[in-house]
Amino acid sequence: MIRTLHTGATGMIAQQLNIDVIANNLANVNTLGFKRSRADFQDLLYETIKSPGSVSAAGNQVPVGIQVGLGVKPSSVTKSFSQGDMRNTSNELDVAIEGKGFFQVTMPDGSIGYTRAGAFKLDSSGQMVTPDGYLLYPPVTIPQDAITVNIDRAGLINVTQPNSTTPTEAGQFELANFVNPAGLNSVGNSFFKETAASGPPLTGLPNQNEFGAVQQGFIESSNVSVVEELTQMIIGQRAYEVNSKAVTAGDEMLQTANQLKR
């Protein structure tokens, strides 16, 4: 029964983490470029009372042993980088990636952050920045007298200026990708950082090789499915309840055993 209490407790702890992950997914259902997470679990060690294949007292080989599991443990929380829905905004500085890749942004500490949120703005100098004011990398400056800004699928940025019929090139988007995007470190504000698990960034131009194309006037919504998350929440809640019942059953059995002496 003591084993039951500990095993049931590990199940409750695991489902609490599962619900925490689901709650974060639902909280960010409207966050631009957000990628949903999934909690993964593994069973714990087993207490082997009789090993499979051992020899019994009669000299026969035991076909099936006796192993009692000791519960569950979290193994990972994995990001899913599937494509989010594309939303038309008609804003010429909104850019979405259709396919693989990340925008590169210069962080305040000088390092490079990676994001799928392409709701760019212009600062007082005409440089393209994130809503937090972080510079796009490589830097792009839009002339102050620009009448229109056009971004093609390959990320080339052209502007139209007064008294000119020929577009002027203002910059070029460069995307980054990783061998293992799930190994990136989430640092908040829709940014990721490189880690040893993700590998170094592979950079290139949009719509070339393995990199996705960019779409001007669109933003990428989160890839969270509310229906799926709510379904998983119900499953997690019920799993938490049945694990708590296992703890209660173990406690009642111990109570009955303690009363045998009376």
SENUGU-938210 format. One record per residue (C-alpha): residue number from 0; residue in one letter; y, x, z. Coordinates in steps of 0.1 Angstrom, whole numbers. Last residue first. Example, Ala and Ser with C-alpha at 12.3 -4.5 7.8 and 13.67 -1.06 7.14 Angstrom:
REM SENUGU-938210
<node i="1" aa="S" c2="-11" c1="137" c3="71"/>
<node i="0" aa="A" c2="-45" c1="123" c3="78"/>
//
This chain:
REM SENUGU-938210
<node i="261" aa="R" c2="-40" c1="-82" c3="175"/>
<node i="260" aa="K" c2="-54" c1="-51" c3="159"/>
<node i="259" aa="L" c2="-55" c1="-67" c3="125"/>
<node i="258" aa="Q" c2="-17" c1="-73" c3="126"/>
<node i="257" aa="N" c2="-9" c1="-39" c3="111"/>
<node i="256" aa="A" c2="-31" c1="-47" c3="81"/>
<node i="255" aa="T" c2="-12" c1="-80" c3="75"/>
<node i="254" aa="Q" c2="21" c1="-62" c3="76"/>
<node i="253" aa="L" c2="9" c1="-36" c3="52"/>
<node i="252" aa="M" c2="-2" c1="-63" c3="28"/>
<node i="251" aa="E" c2="32" c1="-80" c3="32"/>
<node i="250" aa="D" c2="50" c1="-48" c3="24"/>
<node i="249" aa="G" c2="29" c1="-41" c3="-7"/>
<node i="248" aa="A" c2="36" c1="-76" c3="-19"/>
<node i="247" aa="T" c2="73" c1="-72" c3="-14"/>
<node i="246" aa="V" c2="73" c1="-39" c3="-33"/>
<node i="245" aa="A" c2="53" c1="-55" c3="-61"/>
<node i="244" aa="K" c2="78" c1="-84" c3="-61"/>
<node i="243" aa="S" c2="106" c1="-59" c3="-65"/>
<node i="242" aa="N" c2="88" c1="-45" c3="-95"/>
<node i="241" aa="V" c2="85" c1="-80" c3="-109"/>
<node i="240" aa="E" c2="123" c1="-86" c3="-105"/>
<node i="239" aa="Y" c2="133" c1="-54" c3="-121"/>
<node i="238" aa="A" c2="111" c1="-61" c3="-151"/>
<node i="237" aa="R" c2="127" c1="-96" c3="-153"/>
<node i="236" aa="Q" c2="161" c1="-80" c3="-154"/>
<node i="235" aa="G" c2="151" c1="-54" c3="-180"/>
<node i="234" aa="I" c2="137" c1="-81" c3="-203"/>
<node i="233" aa="I" c2="168" c1="-102" c3="-199"/>
<node i="232" aa="M" c2="190" c1="-72" c3="-206"/>
<node i="231" aa="Q" c2="169" c1="-63" c3="-236"/>
<node i="230" aa="T" c2="176" c1="-98" c3="-250"/>
<node i="229" aa="L" c2="213" c1="-95" c3="-242"/>
<node i="228" aa="E" c2="214" c1="-61" c3="-260"/>
<node i="227" aa="E" c2="197" c1="-75" c3="-291"/>
<node i="226" aa="V" c2="220" c1="-105" c3="-294"/>
<node i="225" aa="V" c2="251" c1="-84" c3="-288"/>
<node i="224" aa="S" c2="241" c1="-60" c3="-315"/>
<node i="223" aa="V" c2="260" c1="-27" c3="-309"/>
<node i="222" aa="N" c2="267" c1="-6" c3="-340"/>
<node i="221" aa="S" c2="304" c1="-3" c3="-330"/>
<node i="220" aa="S" c2="330" c1="-11" c3="-357"/>
<node i="219" aa="E" c2="338" c1="13" c3="-385"/>
<node i="218" aa="I" c2="374" c1="10" c3="-398"/>
<node i="217" aa="F" c2="385" c1="2" c3="-433"/>
<node i="216" aa="G" c2="417" c1="6" c3="-454"/>
<node i="215" aa="Q" c2="404" c1="38" c3="-470"/>
<node i="214" aa="Q" c2="367" c1="43" c3="-473"/>
<node i="213" aa="V" c2="352" c1="78" c3="-468"/>
<node i="212" aa="A" c2="320" c1="88" c3="-485"/>
<node i="211" aa="G" c2="291" c1="101" c3="-465"/>
<node i="210" aa="F" c2="279" c1="137" c3="-463"/>
<node i="209" aa="E" c2="245" c1="148" c3="-474"/>
<node i="208" aa="N" c2="256" c1="166" c3="-505"/>
<node i="207" aa="Q" c2="290" c1="154" c3="-515"/>
<node i="206" aa="N" c2="307" c1="121" c3="-508"/>
<node i="205" aa="P" c2="330" c1="136" c3="-482"/>
<node i="204" aa="L" c2="337" c1="174" c3="-482"/>
<node i="203" aa="G" c2="317" c1="198" c3="-461"/>
<node i="202" aa="T" c2="310" c1="210" c3="-426"/>
<node i="201" aa="L" c2="277" c1="217" c3="-408"/>
<node i="200" aa="P" c2="283" c1="218" c3="-371"/>
<node i="199" aa="P" c2="263" c1="241" c3="-349"/>
<node i="198" aa="G" c2="231" c1="228" c3="-332"/>
<node i="197" aa="S" c2="229" c1="194" c3="-315"/>
<node i="196" aa="A" c2="207" c1="208" c3="-287"/>
<node i="195" aa="A" c2="230" c1="238" c3="-280"/>
<node i="194" aa="T" c2="259" c1="215" c3="-277"/>
<node i="193" aa="E" c2="288" c1="203" c3="-299"/>
<node i="192" aa="K" c2="312" c1="178" c3="-284"/>
<node i="191" aa="F" c2="315" c1="141" c3="-290"/>
<node i="190" aa="F" c2="346" c1="119" c3="-289"/>
<node i="189" aa="S" c2="350" c1="81" c3="-287"/>
<node i="188" aa="N" c2="375" c1="84" c3="-258"/>
<node i="187" aa="G" c2="347" c1="98" c3="-237"/>
<node i="186" aa="V" c2="330" c1="132" c3="-236"/>
<node i="185" aa="S" c2="297" c1="123" c3="-253"/>
<node i="184" aa="N" c2="277" c1="155" c3="-257"/>
<node i="183" aa="L" c2="259" c1="158" c3="-290"/>
<node i="182" aa="G" c2="221" c1="161" c3="-290"/>
<node i="181" aa="A" c2="216" c1="127" c3="-307"/>
<node i="180" aa="P" c2="234" c1="143" c3="-337"/>
<node i="179" aa="N" c2="205" c1="167" c3="-343"/>
<node i="178" aa="V" c2="210" c1="187" c3="-375"/>
<node i="177" aa="F" c2="247" c1="181" c3="-372"/>
<node i="176" aa="N" c2="274" c1="168" c3="-395"/>
<node i="175" aa="A" c2="311" c1="177" c3="-400"/>
<node i="174" aa="L" c2="336" c1="161" c3="-424"/>
<node i="173" aa="E" c2="366" c1="176" c3="-442"/>
<node i="172" aa="F" c2="394" c1="153" c3="-453"/>
<node i="171" aa="Q" c2="418" c1="168" c3="-478"/>
<node i="170" aa="G" c2="456" c1="172" c3="-479"/>
<node i="169" aa="A" c2="489" c1="160" c3="-493"/>
<node i="168" aa="E" c2="482" c1="161" c3="-530"/>
<node i="167" aa="T" c2="512" c1="147" c3="-549"/>
<node i="166" aa="P" c2="510" c1="116" c3="-571"/>
<node i="165" aa="T" c2="529" c1="118" c3="-604"/>
<node i="164" aa="T" c2="554" c1="90" c3="-611"/>
<node i="163" aa="S" c2="581" c1="106" c3="-591"/>
<node i="162" aa="N" c2="616" c1="94" c3="-582"/>
<node i="161" aa="P" c2="605" c1="84" c3="-547"/>
<node i="160" aa="Q" c2="572" c1="99" c3="-534"/>
<node i="159" aa="T" c2="536" c1="88" c3="-541"/>
<node i="158" aa="V" c2="510" c1="104" c3="-518"/>
<node i="157" aa="N" c2="475" c1="118" c3="-525"/>
<node i="156" aa="I" c2="448" c1="125" c3="-499"/>
<node i="155" aa="L" c2="414" c1="137" c3="-512"/>
<node i="154" aa="G" c2="386" c1="124" c3="-490"/>
<node i="153" aa="A" c2="359" c1="122" c3="-516"/>
<node i="152" aa="R" c2="360" c1="84" c3="-516"/>
<node i="151" aa="D" c2="397" c1="85" c3="-525"/>
<node i="150" aa="I" c2="426" c1="84" c3="-500"/>
<node i="149" aa="N" c2="459" c1="70" c3="-513"/>
<node i="148" aa="V" c2="492" c1="70" c3="-493"/>
<node i="147" aa="T" c2="521" c1="51" c3="-506"/>
<node i="146" aa="I" c2="559" c1="55" c3="-505"/>
<node i="145" aa="A" c2="560" c1="90" c3="-490"/>
<node i="144" aa="D" c2="595" c1="99" c3="-478"/>
<node i="143" aa="Q" c2="583" c1="114" c3="-445"/>
<node i="142" aa="P" c2="558" c1="136" c3="-463"/>
<node i="141" aa="I" c2="522" c1="131" c3="-449"/>
<node i="140" aa="T" c2="509" c1="162" c3="-431"/>
<node i="139" aa="V" c2="471" c1="168" c3="-428"/>
<node i="138" aa="P" c2="456" c1="193" c3="-404"/>
<node i="137" aa="P" c2="420" c1="205" c3="-410"/>
<node i="136" aa="Y" c2="413" c1="190" c3="-385"/>
<node i="135" aa="L" c2="431" c1="158" c3="-374"/>
<node i="134" aa="L" c2="455" c1="164" c3="-346"/>
<node i="133" aa="Y" c2="451" c1="146" c3="-312"/>
<node i="132" aa="G" c2="479" c1="121" c3="-304"/>
<node i="131" aa="D" c2="458" c1="97" c3="-284"/>
<node i="130" aa="P" c2="457" c1="72" c3="-312"/>
<node i="129" aa="T" c2="443" c1="99" c3="-334"/>
<node i="128" aa="V" c2="466" c1="121" c3="-354"/>
<node i="127" aa="M" c2="478" c1="126" c3="-390"/>
<node i="126" aa="Q" c2="509" c1="148" c3="-392"/>
<node i="125" aa="G" c2="542" c1="132" c3="-402"/>
<node i="124" aa="S" c2="562" c1="153" c3="-378"/>
<node i="123" aa="S" c2="570" c1="124" c3="-355"/>
<node i="122" aa="D" c2="532" c1="116" c3="-353"/>
<node i="121" aa="L" c2="513" c1="96" c3="-379"/>
<node i="120" aa="K" c2="484" c1="74" c3="-370"/>
<node i="119" aa="F" c2="446" c1="74" c3="-376"/>
<node i="118" aa="A" c2="421" c1="47" c3="-369"/>
<node i="117" aa="G" c2="391" c1="67" c3="-380"/>
<node i="116" aa="A" c2="367" c1="64" c3="-351"/>
<node i="115" aa="R" c2="335" c1="83" c3="-361"/>
<node i="114" aa="T" c2="344" c1="112" c3="-338"/>
<node i="113" aa="Y" c2="339" c1="149" c3="-334"/>
<node i="112" aa="G" c2="359" c1="172" c3="-311"/>
<node i="111" aa="I" c2="370" c1="207" c3="-319"/>
<node i="110" aa="S" c2="382" c1="230" c3="-292"/>
<node i="109" aa="G" c2="419" c1="239" c3="-286"/>
<node i="108" aa="D" c2="420" c1="227" c3="-251"/>
<node i="107" aa="P" c2="440" c1="196" c3="-261"/>
<node i="106" aa="M" c2="413" c1="186" c3="-287"/>
<node i="105" aa="T" c2="416" c1="194" c3="-324"/>
<node i="104" aa="V" c2="399" c1="166" c3="-343"/>
<node i="103" aa="Q" c2="370" c1="166" c3="-368"/>
<node i="102" aa="F" c2="358" c1="134" c3="-384"/>
<node i="101" aa="F" c2="321" c1="129" c3="-383"/>
<node i="100" aa="G" c2="294" c1="127" c3="-409"/>
<node i="99" aa="K" c2="266" c1="106" c3="-424"/>
<node i="98" aa="G" c2="271" c1="74" c3="-443"/>
<node i="97" aa="E" c2="301" c1="53" c3="-451"/>
<node i="96" aa="I" c2="328" c1="70" c3="-430"/>
<node i="95" aa="A" c2="358" c1="48" c3="-422"/>
<node i="94" aa="V" c2="395" c1="55" c3="-427"/>
<node i="93" aa="D" c2="425" c1="36" c3="-414"/>
<node i="92" aa="L" c2="457" c1="53" c3="-426"/>
<node i="91" aa="E" c2="463" c1="29" c3="-455"/>
<node i="90" aa="N" c2="459" c1="-2" c3="-432"/>
<node i="89" aa="S" c2="443" c1="-30" c3="-452"/>
<node i="88" aa="T" c2="422" c1="-37" c3="-421"/>
<node i="87" aa="N" c2="388" c1="-43" c3="-436"/>
<node i="86" aa="R" c2="360" c1="-40" c3="-411"/>
<node i="85" aa="M" c2="328" c1="-19" c3="-418"/>
<node i="84" aa="D" c2="299" c1="-27" c3="-396"/>
<node i="83" aa="G" c2="283" c1="2" c3="-377"/>
<node i="82" aa="Q" c2="260" c1="27" c3="-394"/>
<node i="81" aa="S" c2="231" c1="40" c3="-373"/>
<node i="80" aa="F" c2="239" c1="69" c3="-350"/>
<node i="79" aa="S" c2="217" c1="57" c3="-321"/>
<node i="78" aa="K" c2="223" c1="77" c3="-289"/>
<node i="77" aa="T" c2="194" c1="85" c3="-267"/>
<node i="76" aa="V" c2="193" c1="82" c3="-229"/>
<node i="75" aa="S" c2="164" c1="104" c3="-218"/>
<node i="74" aa="S" c2="132" c1="107" c3="-198"/>
<node i="73" aa="P" c2="138" c1="82" c3="-170"/>
<node i="72" aa="K" c2="109" c1="81" c3="-145"/>
<node i="71" aa="V" c2="80" c1="57" c3="-139"/>
<node i="70" aa="G" c2="54" c1="50" c3="-112"/>
<node i="69" aa="L" c2="26" c1="68" c3="-94"/>
<node i="68" aa="G" c2="-3" c1="60" c3="-117"/>
<node i="67" aa="V" c2="-39" c1="57" c3="-102"/>
<node i="66" aa="Q" c2="-66" c1="75" c3="-120"/>
<node i="65" aa="I" c2="-103" c1="66" c3="-116"/>
<node i="64" aa="G" c2="-126" c1="80" c3="-142"/>
<node i="63" aa="V" c2="-144" c1="65" c3="-172"/>
<node i="62" aa="P" c2="-176" c1="78" c3="-188"/>
<node i="61" aa="V" c2="-190" c1="94" c3="-156"/>
<node i="60" aa="Q" c2="-217" c1="118" c3="-166"/>
<node i="59" aa="N" c2="-250" c1="112" c3="-148"/>
<node i="58" aa="G" c2="-265" c1="136" c3="-122"/>
<node i="57" aa="A" c2="-272" c1="109" c3="-96"/>
<node i="56" aa="A" c2="-243" c1="122" c3="-75"/>
<node i="55" aa="S" c2="-220" c1="116" c3="-105"/>
<node i="54" aa="V" c2="-209" c1="143" c3="-130"/>
<node i="53" aa="S" c2="-173" c1="143" c3="-141"/>
<node i="52" aa="G" c2="-164" c1="132" c3="-176"/>
<node i="51" aa="P" c2="-134" c1="112" c3="-165"/>
<node i="50" aa="S" c2="-121" c1="126" c3="-132"/>
<node i="49" aa="K" c2="-125" c1="105" c3="-100"/>
<node i="48" aa="I" c2="-97" c1="99" c3="-75"/>
<node i="47" aa="T" c2="-70" c1="114" c3="-98"/>
<node i="46" aa="E" c2="-35" c1="105" c3="-86"/>
<node i="45" aa="Y" c2="-14" c1="103" c3="-118"/>
<node i="44" aa="L" c2="19" c1="119" c3="-124"/>
<node i="43" aa="L" c2="49" c1="98" c3="-136"/>
<node i="42" aa="D" c2="51" c1="75" c3="-166"/>
<node i="41" aa="Q" c2="79" c1="82" c3="-191"/>
<node i="40" aa="F" c2="111" c1="63" c3="-198"/>
<node i="39" aa="D" c2="137" c1="59" c3="-226"/>
<node i="38" aa="A" c2="172" c1="44" c3="-222"/>
<node i="37" aa="R" c2="189" c1="34" c3="-254"/>
<node i="36" aa="S" c2="225" c1="41" c3="-264"/>
<node i="35" aa="R" c2="248" c1="24" c3="-288"/>
<node i="34" aa="K" c2="272" c1="43" c3="-310"/>
<node i="33" aa="F" c2="309" c1="35" c3="-308"/>
<node i="32" aa="G" c2="330" c1="41" c3="-340"/>
<node i="31" aa="L" c2="357" c1="17" c3="-329"/>
<node i="30" aa="T" c2="351" c1="1" c3="-295"/>
<node i="29" aa="N" c2="345" c1="-37" c3="-299"/>
<node i="28" aa="V" c2="310" c1="-38" c3="-284"/>
<node i="27" aa="N" c2="319" c1="-11" c3="-259"/>
<node i="26" aa="A" c2="313" c1="-31" c3="-227"/>
<node i="25" aa="L" c2="281" c1="-44" c3="-243"/>
<node i="24" aa="N" c2="267" c1="-9" c3="-248"/>
<node i="23" aa="N" c2="278" c1="2" c3="-213"/>
<node i="22" aa="A" c2="260" c1="-29" c3="-198"/>
<node i="21" aa="I" c2="229" c1="-19" c3="-217"/>
<node i="20" aa="V" c2="229" c1="16" c3="-203"/>
<node i="19" aa="D" c2="235" c1="3" c3="-167"/>
<node i="18" aa="I" c2="207" c1="-22" c3="-173"/>
<node i="17" aa="N" c2="182" c1="5" c3="-182"/>
<node i="16" aa="L" c2="194" c1="27" c3="-153"/>
<node i="15" aa="Q" c2="187" c1="-3" c3="-129"/>
<node i="14" aa="Q" c2="153" c1="-7" c3="-147"/>
<node i="13" aa="A" c2="143" c1="28" c3="-138"/>
<node i="12" aa="I" c2="153" c1="25" c3="-102"/>
<node i="11" aa="M" c2="134" c1="-8" c3="-98"/>
<node i="10" aa="G" c2="103" c1="8" c3="-114"/>
<node i="9" aa="T" c2="106" c1="38" c3="-91"/>
<node i="8" aa="A" c2="107" c1="15" c3="-61"/>
<node i="7" aa="G" c2="76" c1="-4" c3="-73"/>
<node i="6" aa="T" c2="57" c1="29" c3="-73"/>
<node i="5" aa="H" c2="70" c1="40" c3="-39"/>
<node i="4" aa="L" c2="60" c1="7" c3="-23"/>
<node i="3" aa="T" c2="27" c1="5" c3="-41"/>
<node i="2" aa="R" c2="17" c1="40" c3="-29"/>
<node i="1" aa="I" c2="24" c1="29" c3="7"/>
<node i="0" aa="M" c2="0" c1="0" c3="0"/>
//
